[in-house]
Amino acid sequence: MIKMKNLYKKLAVLTAAACITFTQIGGYAIESEYDYDFQIDVSAFSNTETGNVSYDTPSGINANIIEGTSLLYVNGYEKYLDSPMIYANDTLMAALPSLPNFMQCSVYYDPSLYTAYIIKGEYSVRIALGSNIAIVNNTFTDYWDTNLINYNGTLYVPIASLMKTLWLETDFGYGGSVNIISHTPEAYQYSYTGGVHVVYIDPLNLKAEAIVNKSAEYCGKVNYSNSSFFGWEASGNTYSVGHIVSDGNIISNCATHGLPVTTLIVHYDGSVEVKQVYDISSEPNVMFAVSGCGVLPQVMSAAEGFVGSFDIDRYTNRTYLGYNPNINKIVLCVSSSTTLSRAGQVLSDLGCVGGLALDGGGSAALGLDNGVRFSSDGRKQYAVLYWN
């Protein structure tokens, strides 16, 4: 077992070696600070048993398995994982479901495609069971030291390979332990230009939450905006009339006026689509989705049923968002006295290729942890968008 005094000594060295880096995205400086994250104790791998890869891993994939510890240290504190770490052919591996236990990430496995997704910050990693080829953000390819395997019904990933793919540092230089140093990127970038609040958000960082019968300002999130269209029951309770998905969970699946409605979709591989959708449950591998009224490349209010008593095309406060593929960011805008066509033009000027207006008027709201506020009229809403 690792001596705690040695652990804190290593922690001090790592902290002293922390560095600050700056990256320019869209003209704004982003600060990333490298910190000590966690240390895996591999000294307990003595007196262990040897096994083989489970039968349902694709044929031709085989490895000698040494079961070991479920203990690791997170910033100096002991933590036990639900599944033990293993060595597969001398490669240290961790259970896929246990990754969120010790690092800020989410995981998803699609059994129909035998494909796993690991999402951390601005990176989405896709890899098939039995493969060592990892696809990053649906664009770049990394070759891992060993394959994604199924051992005793649990998927296992090679620690060092995954960390390298996520641009994290792995240090095997300490006897009996493995140190991981990671960084946490900025959650967003903000600007105020021409009377428009503009927020650049990583697609994989967007989430939604139902806040039924609360105003956006009381959603409990530090970074938030209002969400899709909603209505009120006779009792006064709010209900959704749009598509909303967060972390793969469908919060609402409603074609607003019984017609396909423009929806922004983020898939688990990090790819983004802005298109008309009737049934969000029929779309594959949806991690996040929110619908509204299409404004880019053209205003779709009439085609999507926003006519007559539902007409929303007027000068009013608006929340609208689009996708800029050149910087791979969701662009969220909030402004006053804005028409649908003006919203589309703003998104186009900001490099977006598709966009939609969310609920507006008295619902429009924005809150950021830097103190920026665009307040609604206090009306009770159904859901909010947020990012950590």
C-alpha positions as CSV (number, residue, x, y, z in Angstrom):
1,M,0.0,0.0,0.0
2,I,1.3,3.5,-0.8
3,K,2.4,5.5,2.2
4,M,0.3,8.6,2.6
5,K,3.2,10.8,3.3
6,N,4.8,9.8,0.0
7,L,1.5,10.5,-1.7
8,Y,1.3,14.0,-0.3
9,K,5.0,14.6,-1.2
10,K,4.1,13.6,-4.8
11,L,1.1,15.8,-4.7
12,A,3.2,18.8,-3.7
13,V,5.6,18.2,-6.5
14,L,2.8,17.9,-9.1
15,T,1.1,21.0,-7.8
16,A,4.3,23.0,-7.9
17,A,4.8,21.9,-11.5
18,A,1.3,23.1,-12.5
19,C,1.3,25.3,-15.6
20,I,-1.1,27.8,-17.2
21,T,-1.7,27.6,-21.0
22,F,-3.8,29.9,-23.2
23,T,-5.5,29.0,-26.4
24,Q,-7.3,31.3,-28.8
25,I,-10.8,30.3,-30.0
26,G,-12.8,32.8,-31.8
27,G,-10.6,35.6,-30.6
28,Y,-11.1,34.9,-26.9
29,A,-8.5,33.6,-24.5
30,I,-9.2,30.3,-22.8
31,E,-7.4,29.5,-19.6
32,S,-6.6,25.8,-18.7
33,E,-4.9,24.9,-15.4
34,Y,-3.3,21.5,-15.0
35,D,-3.9,19.9,-11.6
36,Y,-3.3,16.7,-9.8
37,D,-6.3,14.5,-10.4
38,F,-5.9,11.0,-9.2
39,Q,-3.4,8.3,-8.4
40,I,-4.1,4.6,-9.0
41,D,-2.6,2.1,-6.5
42,V,-1.3,-0.9,-8.5
43,S,0.8,-2.3,-5.7
44,A,-2.1,-4.6,-4.7
45,F,-1.8,-6.7,-7.9
46,S,0.2,-9.4,-6.1
47,N,-1.6,-12.6,-5.0
48,T,-4.2,-12.2,-7.7
49,E,-6.0,-14.6,-10.0
50,T,-5.7,-15.0,-13.8
51,G,-8.6,-15.3,-16.1
52,N,-9.6,-14.8,-19.8
53,V,-11.6,-12.3,-21.8
54,S,-15.3,-13.0,-21.8
55,Y,-16.8,-15.1,-24.5
56,D,-18.8,-12.2,-26.1
57,T,-15.8,-10.2,-27.0
58,P,-15.3,-10.6,-30.8
59,S,-13.4,-13.7,-31.8
60,G,-9.7,-13.4,-32.2
61,I,-9.4,-11.1,-29.2
62,N,-7.8,-12.8,-26.2
63,A,-5.7,-11.7,-23.2
64,N,-4.4,-13.0,-19.9
65,I,-6.2,-11.2,-17.2
66,I,-4.8,-10.4,-13.7
67,E,-7.4,-9.0,-11.4
68,G,-6.3,-6.4,-8.9
69,T,-7.4,-3.5,-6.8
70,S,-10.4,-1.3,-6.8
71,L,-8.6,1.3,-4.7
72,L,-7.4,4.7,-6.0
73,Y,-6.7,8.1,-4.5
74,V,-8.5,11.2,-5.7
75,N,-6.5,14.3,-4.6
76,G,-5.2,12.3,-1.6
77,Y,-8.4,10.6,-0.6
78,E,-9.1,6.9,-0.8
79,K,-11.8,5.8,-3.2
80,Y,-13.0,2.3,-4.1
81,L,-14.5,1.6,-7.5
82,D,-17.4,-0.7,-8.2
83,S,-15.3,-2.9,-10.4
84,P,-11.6,-3.8,-9.9
85,M,-8.9,-2.6,-12.2
86,I,-7.2,-5.4,-14.2
87,Y,-4.1,-6.0,-16.2
88,A,-4.8,-7.4,-19.7
89,N,-1.6,-8.7,-21.3
90,D,0.4,-6.4,-19.0
91,T,-1.8,-3.3,-19.9
92,L,-3.5,-1.6,-17.0
93,M,-7.3,-1.3,-17.6
94,A,-10.3,0.2,-15.9
95,A,-13.9,-0.7,-16.1
96,L,-15.8,1.6,-18.5
97,P,-18.7,2.1,-16.1
98,S,-16.3,3.1,-13.3
99,L,-14.7,6.0,-15.2
100,P,-17.2,8.6,-14.0
101,N,-16.3,7.6,-10.4
102,F,-12.8,9.1,-10.6
103,M,-12.9,11.6,-13.5
104,Q,-15.4,14.1,-14.9
105,C,-16.8,12.3,-17.8
106,S,-19.8,10.4,-19.0
107,V,-20.0,7.0,-20.8
108,Y,-22.5,5.4,-23.1
109,Y,-22.6,2.0,-24.7
110,D,-24.7,1.2,-27.7
111,P,-25.2,-2.6,-27.7
112,S,-26.8,-2.6,-31.2
113,L,-23.5,-1.3,-32.6
114,Y,-21.2,-2.8,-30.0
115,T,-19.8,0.7,-29.6
116,A,-18.8,2.7,-26.5
117,Y,-18.6,6.5,-26.2
118,I,-16.6,8.4,-23.5
119,I,-17.3,12.1,-23.3
120,K,-15.0,14.4,-21.3
121,G,-15.0,18.2,-21.8
122,E,-14.5,18.9,-25.4
123,Y,-13.6,15.4,-26.4
124,S,-15.9,12.5,-27.4
125,V,-14.2,9.1,-27.9
126,R,-15.9,6.4,-29.9
127,I,-14.5,2.8,-29.9
128,A,-16.0,-0.6,-30.9
129,L,-15.9,-3.7,-28.7
130,G,-12.8,-5.7,-29.7
131,S,-11.2,-2.8,-31.4
132,N,-8.2,-0.6,-30.5
133,I,-9.1,2.2,-33.0
134,A,-10.5,5.2,-31.1
135,I,-12.3,7.9,-33.1
136,V,-12.1,11.3,-31.4
137,N,-14.8,13.9,-32.1
138,N,-15.9,11.9,-35.1
139,T,-12.7,13.1,-36.9
140,F,-9.3,12.0,-35.5
141,T,-8.0,8.5,-35.0
142,D,-6.0,7.1,-32.1
143,Y,-4.6,3.6,-31.9
144,W,-4.8,2.2,-28.3
145,D,-2.3,-0.1,-26.8
146,T,-5.0,-2.8,-26.5
147,N,-8.6,-3.4,-27.4
148,L,-11.8,-2.5,-25.7
149,I,-12.7,-5.8,-24.1
150,N,-15.5,-7.4,-22.1
151,Y,-14.3,-9.1,-19.0
152,N,-16.8,-10.9,-16.8
153,G,-19.6,-8.9,-18.4
154,T,-17.9,-5.5,-17.9
155,L,-16.2,-3.4,-20.6
156,Y,-12.6,-2.4,-19.9
157,V,-10.5,0.3,-21.4
158,P,-6.7,0.8,-21.3
159,I,-6.0,3.6,-18.9
160,A,-2.9,5.1,-20.5
161,S,-4.3,5.0,-24.0
162,L,-7.6,6.6,-23.0
163,M,-5.8,9.4,-21.1
164,K,-3.5,10.1,-24.0
165,T,-6.6,10.3,-26.3
166,L,-8.1,12.8,-23.9
167,W,-4.9,14.8,-23.9
168,L,-4.1,13.9,-20.2
169,E,-0.7,13.0,-18.8
170,T,-0.1,9.5,-17.4
171,D,3.0,9.0,-15.3
172,F,4.1,5.4,-14.5
173,G,7.3,6.6,-12.9
174,Y,6.3,6.0,-9.3
175,G,6.7,2.5,-7.9
176,G,3.4,1.0,-7.1
177,S,1.3,3.7,-8.5
178,V,0.2,5.5,-11.6
179,N,-0.4,9.3,-11.6
180,I,-2.8,11.1,-13.9
181,I,-2.6,14.8,-14.4
182,S,-5.6,16.5,-16.1
183,H,-6.9,19.9,-16.9
184,T,-10.4,21.4,-16.8
185,P,-11.2,23.7,-19.8
186,E,-13.3,26.8,-19.6
187,A,-17.0,25.9,-19.7
188,Y,-17.8,28.7,-22.2
189,Q,-16.6,31.9,-23.7
190,Y,-18.7,35.1,-23.6
191,S,-18.9,38.3,-25.5
192,Y,-21.3,41.2,-25.8
193,T,-21.4,42.6,-29.3
194,G,-23.9,44.9,-31.0
195,G,-26.4,44.5,-28.2
196,V,-26.2,40.7,-28.3
197,H,-25.1,38.4,-25.5
198,V,-23.1,35.7,-27.2
199,V,-22.0,32.5,-25.4
200,Y,-19.8,29.8,-27.1
201,I,-20.3,26.4,-25.6
202,D,-18.7,23.0,-26.4
203,P,-21.4,20.8,-27.9
204,L,-20.7,18.0,-25.4
205,N,-21.1,20.3,-22.4
206,L,-24.7,21.2,-23.1
207,K,-27.4,19.8,-20.9
208,A,-31.1,20.4,-20.1
209,E,-33.3,20.0,-17.1
210,A,-37.0,20.1,-16.4
211,I,-37.7,22.8,-13.8
212,V,-41.5,22.5,-14.0
213,N,-43.3,25.6,-12.5
214,K,-40.1,27.5,-11.8
215,S,-38.7,30.6,-13.5
216,A,-35.3,30.2,-15.2
217,E,-33.7,32.4,-12.5
218,Y,-34.5,29.8,-9.9
219,C,-33.2,26.8,-11.8
220,G,-30.3,26.3,-9.4
221,K,-27.7,26.4,-12.2
222,V,-24.8,28.9,-12.4
223,N,-24.7,29.0,-16.3
224,Y,-28.2,28.7,-17.9
225,S,-30.7,29.9,-20.4
226,N,-34.3,29.3,-21.1
227,S,-35.2,26.4,-23.3
228,S,-37.8,25.2,-25.8
229,F,-41.5,26.2,-26.1
230,F,-44.0,25.3,-23.4
231,G,-47.6,25.8,-22.4
232,W,-49.7,25.9,-19.3
233,E,-52.4,23.5,-18.2
234,A,-55.6,24.7,-16.7
235,S,-54.1,24.1,-13.3
236,G,-51.3,26.4,-14.1
237,N,-48.6,23.7,-14.4
238,T,-46.2,24.0,-17.3
239,Y,-45.7,21.3,-20.0
240,S,-43.3,21.0,-22.9
241,V,-44.3,21.4,-26.6
242,G,-40.9,20.6,-28.1
243,H,-38.0,18.1,-28.2
244,I,-35.6,18.0,-25.2
245,V,-32.9,15.4,-24.6
246,S,-30.1,15.5,-22.0
247,D,-27.4,13.0,-21.4
248,G,-29.3,10.6,-23.7
249,N,-32.5,10.9,-21.6
250,I,-35.6,12.1,-23.4
251,I,-37.2,14.8,-21.3
252,S,-39.8,15.7,-24.0
253,N,-40.7,14.4,-27.4
254,C,-43.3,16.6,-28.9
255,A,-43.7,17.9,-32.5
256,T,-44.7,21.4,-31.5
257,H,-47.7,21.8,-33.8
258,G,-47.9,18.3,-35.0
259,L,-45.2,19.1,-37.6
260,P,-41.5,18.4,-37.8
261,V,-39.7,21.1,-35.9
262,T,-36.1,22.5,-36.2
263,T,-34.0,20.7,-33.6
264,L,-30.3,21.0,-32.6
265,I,-28.9,17.6,-31.9
266,V,-25.6,16.6,-30.4
267,H,-24.6,13.0,-30.9
268,Y,-22.4,11.0,-28.5
269,D,-19.5,11.2,-31.0
270,G,-19.6,15.0,-30.7
271,S,-21.2,15.6,-34.1
272,V,-23.9,18.2,-34.4
273,E,-27.0,18.4,-36.6
274,V,-29.6,21.1,-37.0
275,K,-32.6,19.7,-38.8
276,Q,-36.4,19.2,-38.7
277,V,-37.4,16.3,-36.5
278,Y,-40.9,14.9,-35.8
279,D,-39.9,12.1,-33.4
280,I,-36.7,12.6,-31.5
281,S,-36.7,8.9,-30.3
282,S,-36.1,7.8,-33.9
283,E,-32.8,9.7,-34.1
284,P,-29.7,7.6,-33.4
285,N,-27.3,8.2,-30.5
286,V,-28.7,11.5,-29.3
287,M,-26.8,12.9,-26.3
288,F,-28.5,16.3,-26.3
289,A,-31.3,17.9,-28.2
290,V,-33.5,21.0,-28.1
291,S,-36.1,22.2,-30.6
292,G,-37.4,25.6,-31.5
293,C,-38.3,27.5,-34.6
294,G,-35.9,27.4,-37.5
295,V,-34.2,30.7,-38.4
296,L,-31.1,29.6,-40.3
297,P,-30.6,29.0,-43.2
298,Q,-34.1,30.4,-43.5
299,V,-37.0,31.3,-41.2
300,M,-39.3,28.3,-40.9
301,S,-42.1,29.7,-38.8
302,A,-44.9,29.1,-41.3
303,A,-43.7,25.6,-42.2
304,E,-43.5,24.6,-38.5
305,G,-46.9,25.9,-37.6
306,F,-46.0,29.2,-35.9
307,V,-48.9,31.0,-37.6
308,G,-52.2,32.6,-36.5
309,S,-52.5,32.7,-32.7
310,F,-49.1,31.0,-32.5
311,D,-47.3,33.7,-34.5
312,I,-44.0,34.5,-32.9
313,D,-42.4,36.6,-35.6
314,R,-42.3,40.0,-34.0
315,Y,-39.9,42.3,-32.3
316,T,-39.3,40.8,-28.8
317,N,-36.7,39.5,-26.5
318,R,-35.1,36.3,-28.0
319,T,-32.9,33.4,-27.1
320,Y,-31.5,31.6,-30.2
321,L,-28.7,29.2,-30.9
322,G,-26.8,27.7,-33.8
323,Y,-23.8,25.6,-34.6
324,N,-20.4,27.0,-35.9
325,P,-18.5,24.0,-37.5
326,N,-15.3,26.0,-38.0
327,I,-14.7,26.3,-34.2
328,N,-17.0,23.3,-33.3
329,K,-19.1,25.4,-30.9
330,I,-22.7,25.9,-30.1
331,V,-23.4,29.6,-30.3
332,L,-26.1,30.8,-27.8
333,C,-27.4,34.3,-28.2
334,V,-29.8,36.4,-26.2
335,S,-31.0,39.9,-27.2
336,S,-33.9,42.3,-26.9
337,S,-36.2,43.6,-29.7
338,T,-35.2,41.0,-32.2
339,T,-37.2,39.3,-35.1
340,L,-36.7,35.8,-36.3
341,S,-35.0,36.9,-39.5
342,R,-32.6,39.1,-37.4
343,A,-31.8,36.2,-35.2
344,G,-30.9,34.1,-38.2
345,Q,-28.7,36.9,-39.5
346,V,-26.8,37.3,-36.2
347,L,-26.2,33.5,-36.1
348,S,-25.0,33.6,-39.8
349,D,-22.6,36.5,-39.0
350,L,-21.2,34.4,-36.2
351,G,-20.3,31.6,-38.6
352,C,-23.3,29.3,-37.9
353,V,-24.6,27.0,-40.6
354,G,-27.9,26.2,-38.9
355,G,-29.9,27.8,-36.1
356,L,-33.2,28.0,-34.3
357,A,-35.1,30.4,-32.0
358,L,-36.0,29.0,-28.6
359,D,-39.0,30.4,-26.6
360,G,-38.7,34.2,-26.4
361,G,-40.6,37.2,-25.1
362,G,-40.9,37.1,-21.3
363,S,-39.3,33.6,-21.2
364,A,-35.9,34.8,-22.6
365,A,-33.3,34.5,-19.9
366,L,-29.5,34.1,-19.5
367,G,-27.3,33.7,-16.4
368,L,-23.5,33.2,-16.3
369,D,-21.1,32.7,-13.5
370,N,-19.3,35.9,-14.5
371,G,-22.3,37.9,-13.3
372,V,-24.0,38.5,-16.7
373,R,-27.8,38.4,-16.4
374,F,-30.7,38.7,-18.9
375,S,-33.8,38.3,-16.8
376,S,-37.1,36.8,-17.8
377,D,-40.4,38.4,-16.6
378,G,-40.4,35.8,-13.8
379,R,-42.8,33.5,-15.6
380,K,-42.8,29.8,-14.6
381,Q,-41.1,27.7,-17.3
382,Y,-40.8,24.0,-18.1
383,A,-37.1,23.5,-18.8
384,V,-33.7,25.2,-18.9
385,L,-30.5,24.7,-20.8
386,Y,-27.3,24.7,-18.7
387,W,-23.6,24.0,-18.9
388,N,-21.1,23.3,-16.1
